[in-house]
């Protein structure tokens, strides 16, 4: 391995990446085209019922629908006909309504794209607020761990559909500040953009806040501070350095704001692309579903290319020349408030679960429907009169256990595909465009509705954030000066992987996984709520939120318990990320360098850093 190849071998060629995107996109469109046939149900019956739910279909009517739609020709012939019409601007007609598909999809895409832009503004603003304290203190060499991560964890754990319901009720209905439903003008954008942008911004801001200390601890930052550089200039360069590793997380965020905002679109009655795709998938209306999927794929590819170009522009020529400074993560030091908050959250969560396990979660008392918290029912009752504390306690092990297992699988898969850049080139961008609901329908068509099927669906699409992050961190690590110097001294691939690459990638990916743990719970819940996952009356935290969401205005305590449990879980996860923080590359490689063929040891701290005031 040559010195320069170490910095470039993880970067796929444009041709290979383009072929990867084409292959992945074709596979996804083919899977979507086979959805009616995979389900085992008669597509003609599903379409006929979607056209008229009250109609009792006869064999003659079903045969007429099959002939009209060409269902007997099979999925591949239909897919070929649909693809053949795209160059002429013909995406077919809806099997249900008979209307042209392209105007429907373009109109819905325009609405979702506008909503995405508004949500991105909120996301950037929240992320800036979440990392502002670290940025200010780090530029003045006064950085220490505080309690800011707790607030970020609370915001990141807020379910978007629950936040949307609260905003629509309080700001839309009670106060009348903004429209609570419809899409009639700029004012209709505010509440859904807040519901989508606040949790996403907290997620991005939390990752950025955890990346900044390593940037401020790099040799150039210490040198600049010693030379008296202005804090603003130091903060600017540290932000560029930290953003390069966080920017890849914007890709799944952007796609989720367009295609995965189904719940928010339904609450605010927004005619967006995610809602159109879900309705088409449920009705097995293939032309609009395929066109919406293609639009999401194109959006994901374009967004991925733009984010990749922006990240490389932030890193500058140092990425190409292999002259990036190595991240020096400071030792983890949690503040006293953070430690006590983690202990308190753990004790409260344990007490809630223990108390709930002593009660019956399936006992129905219709005379006790939607009762407020009391001594008999500390968290109140749901719409069927079941004790919410009992359901919360009995659902804890299932909820957290399945979410942890899914997160572990997604993290491992993302890490492997992110590090195998030549194999995963383009795959991440395409798969990230696939909503979890659509993946759930595909897996349910094969395995049937079950908890394992929902977990498999999330695993199929949930690895993309970790793969994008791992690929970005790996590319930066390969372009660092100490890495190239280690190669020049004869370090082999196994040694580089163990003592350089893995320690550089693992901490950031693990922190990301722990921050996304509550989101995984909610995604699994959304699949169960749609009948694709865990079936009632099984107690599960996300299902508790979904089932009781319609009663937020009438009985807010029905969602307060599971929402608080998710917040407690998120705070514990952030505390775990603090334990991971600081166990990064510096702690491993400064103590043990790369030993070359001549017996000399070469580590990252032996590389001199020369900074001039004019640089």
C-alpha positions, 0 to 999 in steps of 0.5 A: 500500500502506497502512501497516497493510496491510503488516502484514496482507496476508501473513495469510490470512483464516480463510475462505480458510485453511479453504477451502485446508485443505478443498481440499488434504484432498480432493485428498489423499484422492482421490489415496489413493483412486486408488492401486490404479488408478494402480498398473496392478496388479489391485487384486483380485489384490493384496487376494487375495494379502494375504489368503492369500499361498500361494493361487494366484488363479483368474479366478473368485476374482478376479471374486468379489473385484471384485464383493465390493469393488465395484472395477468402480465405480471410485475416485470411487464408492468414495470417495463411499460411504466419505465418506457413511458417516463421518457415521454413524461407519462407515468401512467394513470392511477389504478384507483382514481383513473387520473394521470399520476405525474401531476399528482406526484409533482404537486405532492412533491412541491408541497413536501419540498416546501415543507422540507425547506421550512423544516430544514430552517428549523433544524439548522436553528435548533442545531445551532442553539444546541451547539452554541455553548460548546462553540463559544466555550471551546473557542476560549479554551474554557470547555467543560462538560455541562448539562446542555446534553440533557436538554438536547436529549429531551428535544430529540426524544420528542415524538414528531406526531405527538409534538405535531398534535400539541402544536396543532391543539395549543397554537392552532386551536386554543390560541389561533396563532397559525392554521391547525389544518390544511395547506393554504399559505405560508402560515400553514408551514409554521407548525408542521415545520416546527414539529419536524424540525425541532427533534431533527435539529436536536439530533443533528445539534447533539452530534455536532455538540459532541464532535466540537470538543475533538476539533478544539483539542486538535494541535492547530487549535492549541497553537492558534490559541497560544498565538492569540488568534481571535476566538471567532476565527478559532470557532469558525475553523473548528465548526468547519472541522466538526461539520464535515463529520456531521453533514452526512447525517443530513441525508437521511434527515432530508429524505425523512422530512419529505417521504417520512413525514406521513404522521405529521402530514396526516395531522395537519392534513397536508397533501404531501408526497409521504401521504400520497405514497402511503395511501398508494401502498395501502391501496396497492396503487402501483403507478403513483407508488412507483413514481413517488418512490422514483422521486424520492430516489432522485431526491436522495441522490441529488441531496447526497451529491450536494452534501458530499460536495459541501463536506469536501469543500469544508475540508478543503485540499487537505482531504485530497493531499492527506494533510488533515489533522488527526482528531484529538478527543479530550477525556470524557468528563461528565458534569455533576448535574449530568451524572445526577440527572442520569441516576435520577432518570434511571431510578424513576424509570426503574420505579415506573417499570417495577410498579407497572409489572405488579398490575394487569395490563390487559384488564378492561374496565369500560366504566373507567375510560380516560380517567385522570391520574389518581391513587388507583391509577397513577398514570390514568387509564386509556380509552378502554379503561386499561391502567396506563402504568401497567401497560407502560411497565409490561411494555418496557422490556419488549420496547427497549429490548427490540429497539436495542437489538435493532439498533445493534444490527443497524449499527453493525451493518452501517459500520461494515457498509460504510467502511466498504466504500467500494461496495456501498457506493451509492447504496446508502443514498438510495436505501435512505430514500425508502420510508420505513413504512414501505419497507414494512409493507414489503416485509409483511407481504413475505413474513406476515404482520409480526414484531420480527417483521417490523424489526426486519423492516427497520433493519433494512433501512435503518443502517443508512445514517451509520453507514454515511457517518462511518464512510465520512469518518473513514475518509477523513481518517485515511487523509490524516497525516499520521495515517499516511506516515504510518503507512510509509513506515510499513504499517500493514492493513490489519494494524491500520484497521485495528489501531487507526481506522476502527478507533476513529470511526467507532466512538462517533457511530456509537454515539449516533446509535445511542442518540437515535435509540428513542427514534427507533422505538417510535419507528417500530411503533408506527409500523405496529400502529399501521398493522405491520408490526406488534399487534394489539393488545400487546403493550408497547411504548410506541403503540401507547403513544400511537393509540392515545394520540387522538385523545391528546386534547381531551386526556393529555395524560394518556400520552404523558407517561410513555412520552416521559419514559422515552425522554428518560430513556433518551437521557440515559442514552446521552449519558452513555454517549458521554461515556463513549465520548473521549474514548476516541482515536487519541486515547488509543493511538497516542499511547501506541503508535504504528511500528514500521519495518525499521522498528521505529514507532510512529504515532499521531502525536509525533507529527509536527503541526506548523501554523503561521499567522497568515494561514 
